[in-house]
Structures are given as C-alpha cells and as structure tokens.
C-alpha cells in the first residue's frame, strides 16, 4: 500500500462552491470485482463518518449507454473515489463514468482520488495486462463513433493513473480504508475549519475505552482464522470493526513457535468469546486445527461461547469433512505422523460445524461483519441500568414509542436523533428512559446515562456535568477542560465520529442542553439522544426531533402497581379492597404516589390504614409533595399566583373564562397558562383546564400554610367548611361591635 498527498489538487479544491452538493463522495467501482467486499467496506466506513456517498445499486437498469442518474450524481458530488480493479476496464459503464469524472476534474476542479486495487498503476496508465485485453474486446466491433469513445476512455485512464492515490496489493485493507476516509474527511472540511472548530483530524482516534465490563477476562473475543485465506481482507475488516466498537480482541500475528503456542492457548482460556473463521484452507493448517481442538475443549469444560463464521465454505463440508476439508484431513492422515490427533481434529470440526453462526457466501461482507459485531455487543457489551422489578404499564409506553418513531429502535439508520420525554413529576419519565436505554444500548459504540442533571447543575455547575460526560465516554483519556466552551469543543471533538446513546435525565434549563448536546452534528451517525424533563417548551426550543408525553397509568395498571408495593401481589388482600380503591382514587394514576403510599402502608392493619388515609385528606404525603413542588418553585411570582388560582377555583373550568378573569387581575394569563401547560402542571382538554388531584391538593396546601391558625388571612378560601367558619367569625365580630 502506498499513498502520496494530492498536492496538485489542493489549489483547485478551494474554488469549488461549498453549496448545492447532493453528495460528498461519488464511488466508482466494478461491481463484479469489489461490490460485496472492498467497495462495500469503504462505503460503510464513509457512511459511518457521516460522509454522504453515492454508489450505484445493483437494481439500476443496465444498457449500452450509462444511466443519466450516474452522470448527474458525478456532477453533484464534491469528491470522486475510483476503485480501479482487475476488470474495471471491461465495463463500458465504468469507463463512461471515468471519462465523465475526469471531464469534471478538468472543467470544475473536482477532487479525484484513485485506488489501485490489486492492479499496478502503470498497467492502468499504459493499458497493459487485463486492461489491454479489455480494450481489445471493446475495439473488436467498434465503429468510428465507438473508436472515438475508446480514445476518450484511454485518455481518462492515462490521466487517472497519474494522480496520487492508494495502491492496495497486500496488507490490511481496513488500514487503507481508514486512510482513505481520513483523507476524504480532511479534504471535505479543509475550508470549513473556522466554522467546524477544528473537527478535522479526529478520524484516526478510536475508542480507547471498552464499553464492556471485562472482569477476570483478558480479552472479550479470540479471533481464530487461517491467515493465508482471510488475514488481509475479511478477518482484517472484522478485527477493525470489533476494535472500533471498543471490543478487546486477540488475533495472532504471522510468527509461530512453541512460546507462541503457549500464549495462544492461554489467550483462548482468557477470552470470553471465540470467533472461528472457517475458510477454504483452514483445515490445511495443523495450527488452526490445534487451536480449534483447544477452543472446543474450553466450550465443553467451561461453557465458553463459540461463534463460527463459515467463510465461503459449506457448514456441512466442515461438519462431515468433505470437499476441501476432506482433502486436507486425508493429506494429514496420509503422512502417518499425527496419530490420534487427526481424530481429535475431526471431532472438533464435526462439533463446530453443528454450531449456529454465519455462512458468508454471497452478499455484502460488511453486512455480515456488522451483524457479527452487533451480536457480540448484545452478548457482552452493554451495561444495564437498574429499574424497579414491578414495571407496570411499561410495555404500552415502549410499543407506543416504537409505533410513533420506529427509528429509535432501528440499528441500521445513520440519522442522529433526539427524543424528549416530558411529563409531570413522578409520572415515570426516568423509568421509561432507563428501560429504553437498556433495550437499545447494545446497538451503540458508547452509552452513558447522566442522572439528576437539574440537581447536579445547580450544586456543582455545568462544567462538572461536561467532565462527567467525557469521563463516562472515554474514561482512560485525560479530559482537561477549565471552561464550558472548552467542554463543548471537546465533547464535539471526541464524539463526532462515534455512534452514541446518551440520556440526560431531569433537564430543566436550556443551558444544560446547549452545553451537553448542543446539536446533532456533535455526534456520529446513528447516535440517539434521550432527554427527560418536566418542561415541554424546553424541548421545543432545542428543536428535539420527537416529543413523547409520559401519561398517567390506567385504572387496571394503577391497582396492580399499588398492590405490588402494598401487598407484594397484584391484587388487594381481603378487607383492604375499599381502602385500596381510596388510595387509587387519591393518587389518580401517578406512579410515584402509588409506590410511596404502597410502601408506606405495607404491613399495617386496617385501622392504621384508615387513620393514615384520613390524615391524607388534610395533610399531603411530604415525600410526594416534595417531588411535585419542585415544578411550582421554578415558576415566577405571577405564574405561581395563576397556579394557586387554578388549584383553588378553576380546575375543570373553561380556559377562555379563566383567562378573562386572570387578565382582569393583570396576571398575563395567556402566557402564564401556556407556561403551566409546558411544565405539565395543567393540561387543556376540550378547552377546559385540568390539574392533577395531587397538584391541586398541593396548591391548596400551599395557601393553607400561609397562616396555619388564621385562615381568615389566607390569600384564597376554597374549602367550604373553612369559608363558612371564616365568614361566621367575621359576622360575629361585626355584630359584637
């Protein structure tokens, strides 16, 4: 592999308009040679970096003339990558593409990068070897117009072969692809450094930390393969994909010896999972067969997870030692030097051939590799968050979310998406976020859940939260930041190429979002950001993609959740049915209230229940009130007055009627009612204002706390007996005078 920096193209690139491009890269390649291998891996790598890449699909109709869609795509792409392979010149489409590309390079200054894939540049330049054979075929039946076109093709090949690019003969393909994507990224961003704040140069940084818990294991994956077959292609791409996901993987180099064998067997024992790439010549290597015997022994003795990859071999041939495997074993046995070893090799092959795995025969190798890494991640990589064991009503939430925005669960989508979960305090927003996190975490390279954002922001500041985020995603790196602006830069810098799942729980200020998840382009393709908050307007201002309201539970779910906490079963005990119904009515579908009161009443006798529930009518539970009152405390003075008026007088009243009364009191009702709605303190249904029963009781209690022993001095009177008592006393005083 060789690469020279494209010095000659730099000047012309600066003249290209940065607007109006539909694609960043046009990928030209011969499908027969590279579609399901190198070109597919390259396309995926570009896509994962967020580089919009055009490649023609196999469904595109073929004919003598090149499709207009391709010519248009070339013109609308900023950079062209040309994979010049053994049979490239046999395709008239490829040659027409190349002629168009070189024409655009001359007229528009378009950037062009050639990749000489298992062909020498001089053969392309001089049209010798397979390129000579291809042109002899084209010239055979060409008329005068055809010969003119052939001359254009020859000229284009000569020109492209003189451009600096990559020569890929032997060596790891994944490394070359990394260099290509790095160069493309830098070229695309060279003139935008002042806008992108130096995001260039991040392409070589990989996840230095693993997102899994290794524990007593030295490696998460041991990769067993036959070097001659797959070292520089499939296995190399697989190793790179595992490495990029933060999965610590062992693969052996090309040197063999007794010390190496000892280290290899130890690595097998100290790996959590084994991937065996069974290729054409795997059984020809006694090293590979000895490895396999050791691997299957570990499976039988310790239950180690073994995942076979049948790479262009039929599993039945491995299982029965037929075809290439039969020939290899016959050769070993004919030498009469391995004795009983061949029987152990056959047994191991028979056993591994019966295991479920992947049969890589036709189709995209990159798809197989993506699926393999996904399975590995799902088995070992994600850390789960603790959630209550009694998750009542959660299936409904997840089904509704999947129905309304299926992209949240889509592991293939490369769009960066933000979802906001909002609702009343204690309604279950955090639980929903945790369950969703646990369900999709395995799909992501980096996952983190930042809890108590509101609390920590006020007590320790935004800079602390930024440091926490950076530590969670890259714990082994030094993340020295001293200002919020530095933190913003570093978060973008470290995450812009990584597929991230990030949850911010309990956000209450726009500055928190701007400092931690300022924009979609901070994160790599496929990232998902989940924000929970009590303030719907906050999510709207930040332009979150999708909003989801966490609603109260229905009656059946309420009864079940309360009973699990109060009785440790899903229904009320005998003699407690009426009392349980009172609690269910009182709490009105709020999960927090059901859990708190259920745990509080657990184990108490009926008379104690009656006493506590009677007390609740006049004195709210402080644990519940503390959670609910937070939203009230965040209101300004006028908004608090509107809240108290609704709690005392206007719950269930017509919104227009209430607005007119409050406007007459100079309470800026239109704005205030909107704020109460955004903070989930009220809801508007059929133009009527509704407030949750526990919020209403909290508001009335706030008024009652103004002068505990003197209700006549309260700002509002809403209890009928209190109103009667106050008015009676005033009448007595008036008559006494």
N, C-alpha and C positions, 0 to 999 in steps of 0.2 A: 504494500500500500504506500502511495506517495501523494503528497499534496503541496502545491505551491500557491501562495496567496494571490488572488486575482488582482494584481496591481493595476493592470491595464483597464480594468472595468470600473475602478472607483470614480474616476472623474465623470464618466458618462452617467453613473447612477445618480449623482446629485441633480441632474437635470430632469429626472423622472418626476412627474407630478405625483404627489402622495395621496391624491384623492381620485375617486372614481374607479378604483381597482375592485373587481369582484373576488379575486383570488390573490394570495400572496405568492403561491408557487404553482406552476404547471409541471406535472411529472410526465415525461415522455419515456416510454419503455416498450419493449417487445414482450407482449403478454405470455407467449409460449415459453420464453426463457425465464422470466422473473416475476410474473404476476403474483403467484402464490408463495413466493419466497422473498428475495431481497427487496423488490419494489414494494411488496406489501408491508414488510417490516419498516421500510423507510417512510412510507405513507403514514403508518401508525405513529412513528416517532415524531414526525412533523405535526400530526394532528394533536398529539398529547401536549405539545408545546404551545398549542393554540395557533399554529400556522395554518391558515386556510389553504388547502391544497386541492387542486383539480387533478383527477385521474380518470381516464375513460373507463367505463364499466363494460363487462362482457356482453351486456344486453344491447349496447349501442350497435345499430344496424351496420353491417359491412357492405362495401361495394367497391367499385373501381376508383371512385373519387372519394377523397377524405370528407368526413362529415362536417358541415358548416359549424356545428356546435364546438368542434375541436379548434377550428381556426379562430372563432370568436373567443374561446377560453384562453388561447395563447395571447391574444391581444389584450385581454383583461387581467392578465397575471403580471405581477411585478418581477418575478424571477422564474426562469425555466431550468429545471434539472433534467438532464438527458442521460438515461442509463443505456450506454452503448454495449450491447451484449453480442454473443456469438452470431445470433440470427437476426440482429436488428435490421440489417440491410436487405433482408429477404422480404420485408414488409413494405409495400408501397405506401401504406398509411404512415408508418414510422418515418419514411424518407420525406413524405409531403409535410409532416409535422416539423421535421428538422429544417427543411427549406424555409418554411414559414417563420420558425423561431429565429433562424439566422438573419432573415429579412428584417424582422422586428429589432434584432440587435443592432443592425446597421442603421436603420431609419430612426429608431426611438431610443437607442441606448439601453435596451433591455439587458438585465443581467442574465448570463448564461453560464451554468456550471456543468461540465461533462463528468460522467462517472464511467470509467472504462472497466466494465465488469467481465473479468476473465478474457479480455482481449487487449492486445498491445496497441497503444496509440498510433504507432507507425503503420499498423495494418489498416486502421481506420483512415489515416491520412492518405496512404497510398492506394487504398482499396485493394489490399492483397489478402491471401488466405480465404477465409469464409466470405469476406466482403467482395473479393474478386469473383468468387463463384456466384454470389448473389447477383452481381451486375451482369455477368454473362447470361444469366437466366432472364433478366429484365430486357437485355438488348436483343435477345433471340428473335422476338416477334414484334419489336418496336417499329413504328412508322416514324416519319420525320418529326412529328409533334412529340412522339414518345421519346425520341432521341434528345430533343431539346430539354425535356423534363429530366432525363437521366443526367444530362450535363449539370443541371441545377443541383441535383442530388449529390453528384460528385464534388461539386464546389462547396456545398454545405458541409459534407463530411471532412473535406480538407480543412475548412475553417474551424470546425468544432474541435478537431484533433489538435489544433494549435493553441487552444485555450487551456489555461491551467485548471486542473481538476483533480480527481482521485483515480488512482489505478489500483484496482482490487483484484489481486491474484490469489495470494494465500494470506493467512492471518485471520483474526477475528472480525467478522462482518459487523458485529454490534459496535465495535470501537470506531469503525469507519462511519457508520450511521450516526454515531454521536458527534463525530467531527463535522459531518455534513449539516446536521440540524443546528449545530453551534454556529457554523459559518452563515447559514441562511438567516438564523435569528439575528446575528450581529449585523448582517447586511440590511435586513429589514428595518432595524432600529437605529442605524448609524446616524441618520439625520434627525432623530427624534430625542436625542439624549436630554435636551433641556425640558422636554415635556414628560418623558417617562422616568425622569430622575434616576438615570444610570442603571436601568434594569438589564442592560447589556452585560454579558459575561456570566450570567447565572447558569448557563446551560451545562457547565461542567460540574456544577455542585450537585451531589446526590444526597439522599437521605443518609446522614451519618449515624442516625439512631434507628434502632428497630422499634416497631410499634408493637412488638410482641413481648411476652414475658418468657425468657429462655429458661430461667430457673437453673437446674443442675445440668442442662444440656449445653454442649459447646457449640452445636450447630442446630439450626432448625431443619435444614434439608441437606441430605447427602445425595450428590448427583453422580450416578453410575452410568457410564457410556463408553462406546468404542470410539476412540479418538479419530481414527482414520475415516470413519463414516460421518461424524457429526460435529467434531471439535470446533470447526471454524464456521459452521452455519447454524443448524438448528439448536444444538446444545449451547453454543455461544450466545445466541439470542435468548434462550431460556434462562441461562445464568444471569444475563444482564437484566432481564425482566424481574427475576427474583430479587436481585441486588437493589434495583430501583425501588422495589416495594419495601425495602428495609428487611428482607428475609436473609438471615445469615446462612450462606450456602457453602458447602465444601465441594470442591471439584479438584481432582488430581491433575498435576502437570504432566508433561510428557516423559519425565525421568522415572525409571523404575529401579528397584533394588530391594534387598531384604529389609533395610531400615524403612523404606517407603511402604512396604507391605505391612509392617507392624503399625506404622502411623495410620495407614488406610483402615485397617481393621478397628483400630481404636476410634477413628472418626466415625465409622459406621455405628459403633456402640454408643457414641456420644451425640448422635443425631436423632432428632425427634421423628423425622420422616425421611423415607428413601424414595427418590425418583429414579427409576431404571429405564433408560432409553435403549430399547431393544431394536437394534438396526441390523442391516444386511449381514455384516461381518462380525457382529457381537460374539457369536459362538466360536469364531475362529481364534479368539484371544483367550488363553487359559487364565490370564489375569482377570478378565471380565467374568469368566465363569467362576473363579475362586471368590471374587467379590460377591457374586450372586449367591453362592452357597452360604457365605457368612451372613449375608442380608436375610436370607430365608430362615437361617438358624435364629437370628435375632427376632424375627417375626414369630416363630413358633415358641421361643422361650420367654420373650418379654412383651409380645403383642405389639411390636413396632409397626407403624403404618407404612405399607409398601404401595406405591402407585406406579404401575408400569405404563410406559409410552411405547406403543408398537409403531416404530418409525419405518414406514414403507415395508413392513413385513406383516404377514397374516398371523394373528394370535394363535390359530390352530397349528401353524407351522412351528411356532415356538413350543406349544404345548405337546405336540406329537413328534417334535424334532424331524420335521420334513423339510424339503426344499433346501435352502442354504444352510439351515440348522442341521438337517440330516447329514449333508455332505461334510460339514465341519466336525460333527461328532464322529463320523466314520473315519475321517482323517486322524483324529486324536487316537481312536481305538486301534487303528492300523499300525501305529508306532509301538504299541505294547510297552509304553514307558510310564503311563499314568495310572495303570492298575485300576483299583476301585474308584479312583477319582471320577472317571467318566460316568459311573453310576450315580454318584452324588450330583454331578453336573446335570445329568438327565432329570433327576428328581427335582432339582431346583428349577429347571426350565419348565418342567411339567406344572409345578406349583405356581410359578409366576405367570404362566400362560393362562391360568384359570382365574386370575385376579381381574377385577374391574379396573379399567384405566382408559387410555386414549388410543385410538387407532388412526394415526396420521398417514393418510394415503393420498387423498386428493383434497383440494380446497386450500384455504389460506392457512399457512403455518402460524401466522401472527394470531389468528383466531384461536388456534389450539393453545398457543402459549399464554394468551390472555386468560383462557379458561383454566389452564393448569395453575397459574398464579392465583386466580380467584379462589379455586378450591383450597389451595394451601392456606391462603389468608383466612378463609372461612373456618378451616380446621383449627388453626393455631393463633392467628394474629391479633384479633380484636379483643380488647378488654371490655367487659360488660359492666354496666352501672347497676348498682343495687336499686331495685324497685320493690314496692310492697308486694307481698305474696298474694294479697287479695285484690287483684286488678279487675274490678267490676266495671263494665262498660267500655273497656279499652279496645275490644275488637271493633266496636262500632266506629270509634274515632279513627282507627287505622284504615278500615275499609272506606270511610268517607274521604280521608286524605288521599288514599290511593286512587279513588274514583275521580276526585276533583283535580288532582295534579299527579298523574302517574309517573312523571319524570323524576319525582322524589325517590322512587324505588328502582328507577331504570339505571342499571350499572353501565350501560353502553353509551348513554348520552354524554356528550362532551360540553354541554352548556353549563355555565356556572349559575347556580340558582340560589336565591334567598327566600326562605319561607318564614313568616311571622305568625306565632301562635299567641293570641291575645284573649283576655277574659278577666273576670272578677277574681280578686284574691281568694285563694283556697279552692278554686274551681278545678284544678288538676293540670295546669299548663306544664309544670315541671315534670310531672309523671308522664304526660304524653310525649314530651321531648325526650325523656330518658328511654322510653320504650321504642320510640322511633330510632333513636341513636343505636340502641342495641340491635335492632333489626337490620340496619343497613351498614353498620360500621365495617363489616368485613370487606366491603367494596372499595375502601379508601386506603390510600397510602399513609395518611396521617389523620388521626382522630383526636379530638380534645373537647372536653365539656367544662366550661367555665361557669361555676355556680355563683350565686349571690353577687352578681355584678353591681347592683344598686348599692348594697351594703359596703362591699369592698371599695367601690369607687369613692364613697363618702369618707370612709375611715382611713384608707391607705392611698387613694388617688389613682388616676388613670395610668400613670407610669407603672405602678405596681401591677396593674392588670396586663399591660403590654409585656412586662417582663415574665409574668406567669404564662402568657400565651406562648412566648418564644421558648421558654423553658420546657413547656409541655410538648412542643412540636420538635424541638432539637435540643434535648437535654444535655448532650455532650459538647455542644458548641458554646463558646463564650459569647454571650449576648450583651455586650456593654452598651447600654443606652443611658443617657442622662436627661433627655428631654422627650416630650411626647412626639415632636416632629421626627426625632431620630428613630423612635419606636415605630412610627408609621412607615418610614423608609425601610427599616429592617424587616418588618412584617411582610411588606410587598416583595422585598428582595429575596426573602427566604421561602416564600410560598407561591410565587408567581408561576412556578413550573410544577407544582405538586397538587395532586388530587386530594383535597382536604375535606373532612367532615368536622365542622366547628359549630358548637352550640354555645350561645350566650344566654344564660338564664337570668331572668328578672332584671331586664334593662329598663331604666326609667328616664334616660336623658340622651338626647341626640349626640352629644359629645362622646358618649361611650361607643356608639356605633361608628362614628367618624374616626375614632382612634383605633378601633379594633377590626372593623370590617368595612372600611370606607367605600370600597367599590368592588364590582365584580372582577375587574382586571387585576385585583390583588392576588387572586387565587388561580391555580392551574385548572385546565379543562376538566369538567366533570365534578368540580367541587360543589358541596352543599353547605349552606349556612342556615342554621336554625336559630331564631331569636324568640324568646318568650318575654312578654311584657303585659302590663295592665293598660297600656296606653296605645290604642289603635292608631291614633294620629301620628305618633312617633314612627310607626312602620310606614305609613303613607308618605311622610316627609322624606324618609330614607329611600323611598322607591323600591321597597321589598317586592319581589316578584308575585308572591301569593300570600294572602292573609287567610288564617284559619281561626275561627272563633271557638274556643272551648266552652261548651254549653253544659248546663246542669244535667244531672242524671235523671232518667225517667223513674216512675214510681217503683217499678219492679227492681231496678238496679239499686235504688236508694235503700229499699228494705233489705236487700241482700248484703250490701256493703255495711250497713249499720249492724245487722245481725252477726256478721263475721267478727266485728270488733266487740260487740256487747255480749255475745253468747258463744263465739267460736264455732258457729254453724250458720247455715244460710237461711234460717227461719227463726221466728221468736219462740222462746220457751213458753210452756203453758203458764197462764196467769199474767203474762207480760205483753200480750198482743195489743191491748188498748194503750198501754204506756208506750210501747214501741211506735204505734201509729202517731201518738202525740209528738214524739221526737222527730219522726219522718216529716210530719206537717210543719213543725217548728223550723227544721233545718232547710226545708224547701230545695232539696237536690244539691246542696253544697257538699262535696266530698270531704273537705276539711272538717266541717261541722259534724258529719256523720262519724268520722274516725275519732275526733276528740271526745265527743259525748259518749260514743260507744265504749271507748277505753275507760272513760271516767266512771261509767255506770256498771262496768263489768264486775260480776261477783257480788253485787249489792242486792239486798232483799227488796220486796215490793214497796214496803213503807219508805225505805230510803229513796227509792226511785221517785215515789210520789212527792216526797219533800224536795228533792233536787229539782224536779220538773216544775213544781210550783214556784220555786225560787227563780228559775229561768224566766218566768213571765215578767219579773220586775228587775232582775239583775242578770244581764247577759254574761255568758261564759267569757272570762277575760282572755283566755288563750285564743279563742276565735276572734274576739273583738280587736285584739292587738294586731292580728293579720289584716282584718278589714279596715281598721282605722288608718293604716298607712296611706291608703289612697286618698282619704279625706285630708290628711295632714299635708299632702302635696298640692292641694288646691289653694288658690289665693283667697283673700278675705271675702270678696264678692261671690266667688264660686261656692265657698263654704256656706254662705247665707242661703244661696239657691238650694244647695243640697239639703240643708236643715228644713227649709220651707217644703220641699217635696216630701221629705220624711215625715213631717208633722201634718201636712194639709193636702198635698196634691198627688199622692200616689194613686195611679189609676185614672187621673183626670185628663181631659183633652189638652193636648200640647198648646194649641193656639190660645185657649182660655187662660192657661197658666202663664204663657208668655206675656199676654196683655197685662195681667196683674203685676208680674215681676218687673216689666218695663216701667210701669207706673211708679214703682219703688226705686227706679234708677239702678236696677241690678244688671243691666246689659244682658237680658235674658237669652237672646238668640245665641250669642257667643257662649254664655255660661252653660246653657243646656247642651250645646254641642260638645263642650269640654267634658261634662259629666258623662255623656254617651261614649266619647272616645276612651275615657278611663274606666268604662264598664261599670259605672256607679248607677246608671239608669239605662233603660232600653226603651225605644219608641216602637210600639206595635199598634198598627191601625190608628196612628196619630195620637195615641194615648201614652202617657209617661208611666213607666212601671219601674219600681225599685224592689230589689230582693228583700224578703222579710227580715233577714238578719241585718241588712244595711239600714232598713227603716228603723228597726229597734235600736241600732247603734246611734242613729241620728237623734232619736227621741231621748236616748240616754245621755247624749252629749248636752242636750238642752237641760235635762234634769240635774246634771252635775253643776250647773251654773250657781245655784243656791240650793243646796241639798234640803235644808229645813224650811226654806221660804219659797214655795212655788209661785207666790204672788209676784216675785221678782224675776221669774223666768222670762226669757225673750219670746217664748211661744208656749201656748197651752193647748195640748192635743188629747190628753186623757180626760174623758167625760167626768169621772169622779173628781179629778183634780180641779177641772174647770168649775164644777159645782161647788166644791169646797172653798175655792178662792173667792168666787162671787158671793157666796153666803157670808163669808167673813167680812167682805167689804160692805155688804148691806147692813150687817150688824153694827159695824163701826159707824156707818153713816147715820143709822137710827139712834145710836148712842150719843152722837153729837147733837 
